Every structure is written in structure tokens, then in C-alpha cells.
């Protein structure tokens, strides 16, 4: 079970209306809200993909595509260089 973590270039910060991913090299900011905010918070806490999936299943038991949705989101974060 490998913990997910942000790359050196990115910092996650909680804000009153959600959270932000800040690229310290470029100054780019991405706003994250809703489920994405929850996932980013769990990544910030050092959770693994399977731990995040377990939490999502607790929160959204009626959702059938959680595993593929999470996997796609994680892949997107990796492609953008946000997480390792």
C-alpha cells in the first residue's frame, strides 16, 4: 500500500470554500471542491489509493463507478505532475 504524495512543486492548502493546489514554481493555482477536495485532503494526509477508495465507498455507497473515477482522477493528477 503506497502512500500518495504531492510533488515538490505542489502545495495543497485548505481554504474556507474548498482547497487549492499551488504550483510554487509557476504560481499556478487549481481550485478543488467537493469530492476532489476530499481526495486531495486524503492525499495530503498520506493516504494510499486503496485507503481513499475505502473512504469514498463509506461516503458514497450508492456510486458504482468509484474505483474507475478515482483511478482516472489519480492518473490526471500524475499526468499534470501534481502527485508522484
C-alpha positions in Angstrom: 0.0 0.0 0.0 1.9 3.0 -1.3 1.0 6.5 0.0 0.2 9.1 -2.5 2.0 12.4 -2.1 2.4 15.8 -3.8 5.4 16.5 -5.9 7.9 19.1 -4.6 6.4 21.7 -6.9 2.9 21.5 -5.4 1.3 22.5 -2.1 -2.2 21.7 -1.1 -4.0 24.2 1.2 -7.4 24.2 2.7 -9.5 27.3 2.2 -13.0 28.2 3.6 -14.7 27.3 0.3 -12.6 24.2 -0.6 -8.9 23.9 -1.3 -6.2 24.9 -3.7 -3.3 23.2 -5.3 -0.5 25.7 -5.7 2.5 25.2 -8.0 5.3 27.0 -6.3 7.4 27.1 -9.5 4.9 28.7 -11.8 2.4 30.3 -9.4 -0.5 28.4 -11.0 -3.4 27.7 -8.7 -6.1 25.0 -9.2 -9.2 25.2 -7.1 -10.6 21.8 -5.8 -14.1 21.4 -4.4 -16.4 18.6 -3.5 -15.2 15.0 -3.9 -11.9 16.3 -5.4 -11.3 18.3 -2.3 -11.8 15.3 -0.1 -9.4 13.2 -2.2 -6.8 16.0 -2.2 -7.1 16.2 1.6 -6.6 12.5 2.0 -3.5 12.6 -0.3 -2.2 15.5 1.9 -2.6 13.1 4.9 -0.5 10.4 3.2 -3.3 8.1 2.3 -2.9 5.4 -0.4 -5.3 5.0 -3.3 -6.9 2.0 -1.7 -7.4 3.9 1.6 -9.0 6.8 -0.4 -11.3 4.3 -2.2 -12.4 2.8 1.1 -13.3 6.3 2.4 -15.2 7.1 -0.8 -17.1 3.8 -0.5 -18.2 4.8 3.0 -19.2 8.3 1.9 -20.9 7.3 -1.4 -22.1 3.7 -1.1 -24.6 4.1 -3.9 -22.0 5.1 -6.5 -21.0 2.2 -8.7 -18.0 3.7 -10.6 -16.0 5.0 -7.6 -12.9 2.8 -8.4 -12.6 3.9 -12.0 -13.5 7.5 -11.2 -10.8 7.6 -8.5 -8.2 5.9 -10.7 -8.9 8.4 -13.5 -8.5 11.4 -11.2 -5.3 10.0 -9.7 -4.0 9.4 -13.3 -4.9 13.0 -14.2 -3.0 14.3 -11.1 0.0 12.2 -12.1 0.0 13.4 -15.7 -0.1 17.0 -14.6 2.8 16.4 -12.3 0.8 17.2 -9.1 1.4 13.9 -7.4 4.1 11.2 -7.6 
